[in-house]
Amino acid sequence: MRKFVIVGSAKIAGRNPGETISEADLPNINIEALVTSGHLAVAKPSKEKKNNGEASVAVTGDHDQCGGSD
């Protein structure tokens, strides 16, 4: 099951920006439209393990809207 990070400024399914959400939390929602429009980013587990044995989550996508300089 895919997981996503809320990257937009709006809440999605009652969750706040920065939180992780799964496909199961988004029934009958056009997930691809939320990804394409920049509200969600696909979360991928990294190879690095946290102390509790769970994989940490890395966010993929365009982060230009964060205001960073190149």
Protein Blocks (a to p, Z undefined) as FASTA:
>chain_A
ZZdddfbfbdeehiaehiacdfklmghiafklmmmnopaccddddfbdcfkopacddded
jfklnopaZZ
